[in-house]
Amino acid sequence: METIKYFDYYKIAGEMNISQDIVNMVEKEVKKEFPDDRMMFELHVMRALKSRYWESVSL
C-alpha cells in the first residue's frame, strides 16, 4: 500500500490493537469503492477501523 498522506489510520489501528491482517482486509474492501481518491480511501479506512465495522462484517 502507498504511504499515508492524509489520515494516519495505522496509528489508530495500533492504538486499538487491530492486527495488520484486519487493516489489510479493510484496505482491500475500501479500495474497491475509492480506487482513485487517496483522501477518501484513507478517510473510509480510518472510519471503518474506528467504528469496529470489521467485527460485524465478513470481509
DSSP file (Angstrom, degrees, kcal/mol; ACC not computed):
  #  RESIDUE AA STRUCTURE BP1 BP2  ACC     N-H-->O    O-->H-N    N-H-->O    O-->H-N    TCO  KAPPA ALPHA  PHI   PSI    X-CA   Y-CA   Z-CA
    1    1 A M              0   0    0      0, 0.0     3,-0.1     0, 0.0    23,-0.0   0.000 360.0 360.0 360.0 152.5    0.0    0.0    0.0
    2    2 A E        -     0   0    0      1,-0.1     3,-0.1     0, 0.0     2,-0.1  -0.156 360.0 -83.1 -68.0 167.0    1.1    3.6   -0.6
    3    3 A T        -     0   0    0      1,-0.1     2,-0.2     2,-0.0    -1,-0.1  -0.369  52.7 -94.4 -70.8 154.6    2.4    5.8    2.2
    4    4 A I        +     0   0    0      1,-0.2    -1,-0.1    -3,-0.1     4,-0.1  -0.487  46.9 167.2 -70.0 134.6   -0.2    7.6    4.3
    5    5 A K  S    S+     0   0    0     -2,-0.2    -1,-0.2     2,-0.2     3,-0.1   0.670  71.6   9.8-117.7 -31.5   -0.9   11.2    3.1
    6    6 A Y  S    S+     0   0    0      1,-0.3     2,-0.5    32,-0.1    33,-0.1   0.782 122.8  30.2-121.1 -50.2   -4.0   12.4    4.9
    7    7 A F        -     0   0    0     32,-0.0     2,-2.1     0, 0.0    -1,-0.3  -0.970  64.2-141.9-127.0 119.1   -5.2   10.2    7.8
    8    8 A D     >  +     0   0    0     -2,-0.5     4,-1.3     1,-0.2     3,-0.4  -0.493  35.7 159.0 -81.7  76.4   -2.8    8.1    9.9
    9    9 A Y  H  >  +     0   0    0     -2,-2.1     4,-2.5     1,-0.2    -1,-0.2   0.682  66.9  67.3 -74.8 -16.6   -5.0    5.0   10.3
   10   10 A Y  H  > S+     0   0    0      2,-0.2     4,-2.2    -3,-0.2    -1,-0.2   0.893 100.6  49.6 -66.9 -38.5   -2.0    2.8   11.0
   11   11 A K  H  > S+     0   0    0     -3,-0.4     4,-2.5     2,-0.2    -2,-0.2   0.925 111.6  48.4 -63.8 -44.4   -1.6    4.7   14.3
   12   12 A I  H  X S+     0   0    0     -4,-1.3     4,-2.0     1,-0.2    -2,-0.2   0.919 110.1  51.5 -61.7 -44.3   -5.2    4.3   15.1
   13   13 A A  H  <>S+     0   0    0     -4,-2.5     5,-3.0     1,-0.2     4,-0.3   0.901 110.9  49.0 -59.9 -41.1   -5.0    0.6   14.3
   14   14 A G  H ><5S+     0   0    0     -4,-2.2     3,-1.1     1,-0.2    -2,-0.2   0.920 110.4  49.5 -64.4 -44.1   -2.0    0.3   16.6
   15   15 A E  H 3<5S+     0   0    0     -4,-2.5    -1,-0.2     1,-0.3    -2,-0.2   0.818 115.0  44.9 -64.5 -30.4   -3.8    2.1   19.5
   16   16 A M  T 3<5S-     0   0    0     -4,-2.0    -1,-0.3    -5,-0.2    -2,-0.2   0.383 111.3-121.0 -94.0   3.2   -6.8   -0.1   19.1
   17   17 A N  T < 5 +     0   0    0     -3,-1.1     2,-0.5    -4,-0.3    -3,-0.2   0.886  53.1 163.4  56.9  42.7   -4.7   -3.3   18.8
   18   18 A I      < -     0   0    0     -5,-3.0    -1,-0.2    -6,-0.1    -2,-0.1  -0.802  37.7-118.6 -92.0 129.5   -6.1   -4.1   15.4
   19   19 A S     >  -     0   0    0     -2,-0.5     4,-2.1     1,-0.1     3,-0.2  -0.215  15.3-117.8 -68.0 156.8   -4.0   -6.7   13.5
   20   20 A Q  H  > S+     0   0    0      1,-0.2     4,-2.7     2,-0.2     5,-0.2   0.824 114.9  60.9 -62.5 -32.1   -2.3   -5.9   10.2
   21   21 A D  H  > S+     0   0    0      2,-0.2     4,-2.1     1,-0.2    -1,-0.2   0.909 105.5  46.3 -62.1 -41.9   -4.4   -8.7    8.6
   22   22 A I  H  > S+     0   0    0     -3,-0.2     4,-2.6     2,-0.2     5,-0.2   0.928 112.0  50.9 -65.5 -45.0   -7.6   -6.8    9.6
   23   23 A V  H  X S+     0   0    0     -4,-2.1     4,-2.8     1,-0.2    -2,-0.2   0.921 110.2  50.3 -58.4 -43.8   -6.1   -3.5    8.3
   24   24 A N  H  X S+     0   0    0     -4,-2.7     4,-2.4     1,-0.2    -1,-0.2   0.902 110.5  49.1 -62.0 -41.4   -5.2   -5.2    5.0
   25   25 A M  H  X S+     0   0    0     -4,-2.1     4,-2.1     2,-0.2    -1,-0.2   0.917 112.7  47.2 -65.2 -42.5   -8.7   -6.6    4.6
   26   26 A V  H  X S+     0   0    0     -4,-2.6     4,-2.8     2,-0.2     5,-0.3   0.928 111.7  51.3 -64.9 -44.0  -10.3   -3.2    5.3
   27   27 A E  H  X S+     0   0    0     -4,-2.8     4,-2.4    -5,-0.2    -2,-0.2   0.920 109.8  49.8 -57.5 -44.9   -7.9   -1.5    2.9
   28   28 A K  H  X S+     0   0    0     -4,-2.4     4,-0.9     1,-0.2    -1,-0.2   0.912 113.0  46.3 -61.8 -43.4   -8.8   -4.0    0.2
   29   29 A E  H >X S+     0   0    0     -4,-2.1     4,-0.7     1,-0.2     3,-0.6   0.923 114.6  45.8 -66.6 -44.9  -12.5   -3.6    0.6
   30   30 A V  H >X S+     0   0    0     -4,-2.8     4,-2.1     1,-0.2     3,-0.9   0.849 103.2  64.5 -68.7 -33.6  -12.3    0.2    0.7
   31   31 A K  H 3< S+     0   0    0     -4,-2.4    -1,-0.2    -5,-0.3    -2,-0.2   0.811  94.6  61.4 -59.9 -29.8  -10.0    0.3   -2.3
   32   32 A K  H << S+     0   0    0     -4,-0.9    -1,-0.3    -3,-0.6    -2,-0.2   0.871 110.8  39.2 -63.2 -36.3  -12.9   -1.2   -4.4
   33   33 A E  H << S+     0   0    0     -3,-0.9    -2,-0.2    -4,-0.7    -1,-0.2   0.829 129.7  27.4 -82.4 -34.4  -15.0    1.9   -3.6
   34   34 A F     <  +     0   0    0     -4,-2.1     3,-0.4     1,-0.1    -1,-0.2  -0.548  66.5 151.8-129.8  66.6  -12.3    4.5   -3.9
   35   35 A P  S    S+     0   0    0      0, 0.0    -1,-0.1     0, 0.0    -3,-0.1   0.767  81.4  29.6 -70.6 -23.8   -9.7    3.3   -6.3
   36   36 A D  S    S+     0   0    0      1,-0.1     2,-0.6    -3,-0.1    -2,-0.1   0.313 102.8  78.4-120.6   8.1   -8.6    6.7   -7.5
   37   37 A D     >  -     0   0    0     -3,-0.4     4,-2.4     1,-0.2     5,-0.2  -0.851  51.2-176.5-124.0  96.2   -9.2    9.0   -4.5
   38   38 A R  H  > S+     0   0    0     -2,-0.6     4,-2.7     1,-0.2     5,-0.2   0.879  82.6  50.9 -61.2 -42.4   -6.5    8.7   -1.9
   39   39 A M  H  > S+     0   0    0      1,-0.2     4,-2.5     2,-0.2    -1,-0.2   0.934 113.1  44.3 -64.6 -45.4   -8.0   11.0    0.7
   40   40 A M  H  > S+     0   0    0      2,-0.2     4,-2.5     1,-0.2     5,-0.2   0.886 112.6  54.0 -65.7 -37.7  -11.5    9.3    0.6
   41   41 A F  H  X S+     0   0    0     -4,-2.4     4,-2.2     2,-0.2    -2,-0.2   0.960 112.0  42.7 -58.6 -53.2   -9.8    5.9    0.7
   42   42 A E  H  X S+     0   0    0     -4,-2.7     4,-2.5     1,-0.2    -2,-0.2   0.895 113.4  52.9 -63.9 -40.2   -7.8    6.8    3.9
   43   43 A L  H  X S+     0   0    0     -4,-2.5     4,-2.5    -5,-0.2    -1,-0.2   0.925 111.7  44.8 -60.2 -45.9  -10.8    8.5    5.5
   44   44 A H  H  X S+     0   0    0     -4,-2.5     4,-2.3     2,-0.2    -1,-0.2   0.838 111.7  52.0 -72.7 -32.3  -13.0    5.5    5.0
   45   45 A V  H  X S+     0   0    0     -4,-2.2     4,-2.4    -5,-0.2    -1,-0.2   0.948 112.0  47.7 -63.6 -47.1  -10.4    3.0    6.2
   46   46 A M  H  X S+     0   0    0     -4,-2.5     4,-2.7     1,-0.2     5,-0.2   0.925 112.8  48.0 -59.3 -46.0   -9.9    5.1    9.3
   47   47 A R  H  X S+     0   0    0     -4,-2.5     4,-2.2     1,-0.2     6,-0.3   0.898 111.1  50.7 -63.8 -40.7  -13.7    5.3    9.9
   48   48 A A  H  X>S+     0   0    0     -4,-2.3     5,-1.5     2,-0.2     4,-0.6   0.903 113.0  46.2 -64.6 -40.4  -14.1    1.6    9.4
   49   49 A L  H ><5S+     0   0    0     -4,-2.4     3,-0.9     1,-0.2    -2,-0.2   0.944 114.0  47.0 -66.8 -47.2  -11.3    0.8   11.9
   50   50 A K  H 3<5S+     0   0    0     -4,-2.7    -2,-0.2     1,-0.2    -1,-0.2   0.841 113.1  48.7 -64.9 -33.4  -12.6    3.3   14.5
   51   51 A S  H 3<5S-     0   0    0     -4,-2.2    -1,-0.2    -5,-0.2    -2,-0.2   0.581 104.5-129.7 -82.5  -8.1  -16.2    2.0   14.2
   52   52 A R  T XX5 +     0   0    0     -3,-0.9     3,-1.9    -4,-0.6     4,-0.5   0.776  54.5 153.3  61.3  27.4  -15.0   -1.6   14.5
   53   53 A Y  H >>< +     0   0    0     -5,-1.5     3,-1.2     1,-0.3     4,-0.9   0.844  61.8  65.9 -50.1 -40.5  -17.1   -2.2   11.4
   54   54 A W  H 34 S+     0   0    0     -6,-0.6    -1,-0.3     1,-0.3     5,-0.3   0.677  90.3  65.1 -63.1 -19.1  -14.9   -5.2   10.5
   55   55 A E  H <4 S+     0   0    0     -3,-1.9    -1,-0.3     1,-0.2    -2,-0.2   0.833 109.4  36.3 -71.9 -31.4  -16.1   -7.1   13.6
   56   56 A S  H << S+     0   0    0     -3,-1.2     2,-0.4    -4,-0.5    -2,-0.2   0.518 111.6  64.9-100.9  -6.6  -19.6   -7.4   12.4
   57   57 A V  S  < S-     0   0    0     -4,-0.9     2,-1.0     2,-0.0    -1,-0.0  -0.954  76.7-129.3-123.2 135.2  -19.0   -7.8    8.7
   58   58 A S              0   0    0     -2,-0.4    -3,-0.1     1,-0.2    -4,-0.0  -0.728 360.0 360.0 -81.7 106.7  -17.3  -10.7    6.9
   59   59 A L              0   0    0     -2,-1.0    -1,-0.2    -5,-0.3    -5,-0.0   0.441 360.0 360.0 -84.4 360.0  -14.7   -9.0    4.7
